[in-house]
Amino acid sequence: MDQTEPMNWQSFKNILDQNAEKELQFQYAEKQFVDSTFHITEIKQAPIVSVDCGGQMNSWMEIIVQLWEPSERQTSRSMKVSKALSIINLVEKSLPLNPLATVKIEFGNSRFDTRQLYPGELIATDETFIVNLIPDYTQCKALTRGQSCGIAAASESTDSACCTPESGCC
């Protein structure tokens, strides 16, 4: 299953439910997996409120699942999807999580700077459920609305240099 749009929390949980008995793995880079002894250290619900360069206020909610690799490998331990679901259920007893919030996975180790990544392609095999993580990205929200960074409407602009250092908008 390949994701092109960010996944919402309810969809993520539903897919986990369908794969409860499998080993849970996260791939954060090409052939680089979070160590199987990872822990889910916290689940955060973050309301985001911003004003973009076109002057429009934006708001959305994110659910951030933080993963941690112990410094000493615990050879007999790996996480099943069912264990992740039990952690999610425990969190949701105290903090009702918005089902439409965007899901991000936060991870870093000594070879990979800590960052928030989106669940991308989801792969279910007989024994494992793999969440391929894809990088977050930046975007100019004004451009997605046909505006040009608050300096002039795109149709009024003769210069296509919006959001470049010399444009003066950013």
N, C-alpha and C positions, 0 to 999 in steps of 0.2 A: 504494500500500500504506500503510495507516494503522496506527500503533502506539498501543495504549492502555496496554499494559504495557511497562516498560522492556525494551529489546532486549538479548539476551545476545551475547557476543563472537562465538561460532560462527555464529549467525544473521547477524550483521552482515557477517562475512567471506564467508559463502556468498552473500549478496546482492551484495556487491562483485564476487565472482568471476563472477557472472552478467552483469555490466555492465562488464567489464574494458576494453573499447575506447572507452568513453564519457568525455566530459569530466566531472570531478567538481566539483560545486558544493554549497555549504552556504548555506542561507538561515537567518539568525539572527533576523530580525524581518520583519514584513510588507514584502515587496518590497525587502528589504535582504540582499544576498549578501556573503559573504566574498569579497574581491577574488580574481579568478581566478589571480593570481600568488602565492597563499598557499603556505606551506610547512607540512609536518607536522614540527614541531620535536622532539617526543618523544611516546612512548607510555608511560604509567605504569600499573603494576598496584598498586592500593591496597587492602590489607586493611582493612576497617572493623570495629571492635569497639566496641560501645556498650552502655550500660545505659539503658533508657528510664525514663520517669517512673513506670511501674508496677513498677519494680525488676527487670525481666527483661533478661538479657543478650541482645544481638543481634549477629550477625556476618554479613558478606557481603563480596564482592570486587567492585571496580570496575576497569574498564579505561578510562583517560582518554586520549583522543587530543587533543593540543594543536596548535592551528592558529595561525599567525602570518602577518600581512600585512607584507611589506617596506615600509619607508618610501618607497622609490622604486619605482614601478610598473615591472614588467618586461614590456613589451608583448608580447614574443614567447613568453611562458611561460604555460602553464596546465597544471593537473595532470589527467592521465588517471587513471581508476580503477586501471589497471594499474600506474602509478607508485606510488600509495598502497599497493597490494598488495605491491610490491617493498620498500617501507619496512617494512611489517608483517612480511614474511618475514625481513628483516634483523634486526628487533627480536627476533622469536621464535627466532632462532638463539642469542641470548644470554639471553633471558628467556622461558621458557615461559609463555604467557598462559593463564589459566583460561578454558576455552571457555564456562563457564556464568556468568562475571562480567558484571555490568551494564555496558553501554557508555555513556560520556559523552563529549561533545566540549567541549573547553575553548577559549574564544575571547573576544577582546576587541579593540577598536580605539579610536580617539579619539572615536567616536560611541556606543560600546557598552561598558559596563564589563565587564571580564573576569569570566566566569562559566562554570560547567559546565552544559551543556544535554544533553537526551536526543535521540537521533535519533527523530524523529516520522514524519510521512508521508514516504515514499520514492517519488520520481517518476522513472521512466525514459522518456525520449523517444528519438527516433532518434539524437541526438547527445550528449545529456547525461544524467547521473544526478544528481538533486537530492536532497539530504538536508535536509529541513525540520527545524530544531532547535526543540525545545520546552523551556520552563523546567523546572528542577528544582523540587521542591515540598517543603514540610515536612508532617509528619503526626504525629499522636499514636498511636504504636503500641499503647499500652495501650487506647485506645478501639477500635482495630480488633480487639482480643481480647475486647471486652465488659467491660473494666475501666474504672476511672475515675481514672487518674493516681495510683494507689497510695494514695489516701486512703480508698476504700471500693469494693467491687464495684459495678458499675453498677446491679445489681438492688437493692442496699441503699441506694443514694443517692436521696434525695428531691429533691435539688437538681441540676438539669442544668447547673450552672455549672462543670463540670470544665474545667480548662485555661483558665480565665479568670484575669485578674490577682488577683481577689479570692478565688479558690478555695484559694489557698495551696499548690497542687500543683506549680507551675512556677517 
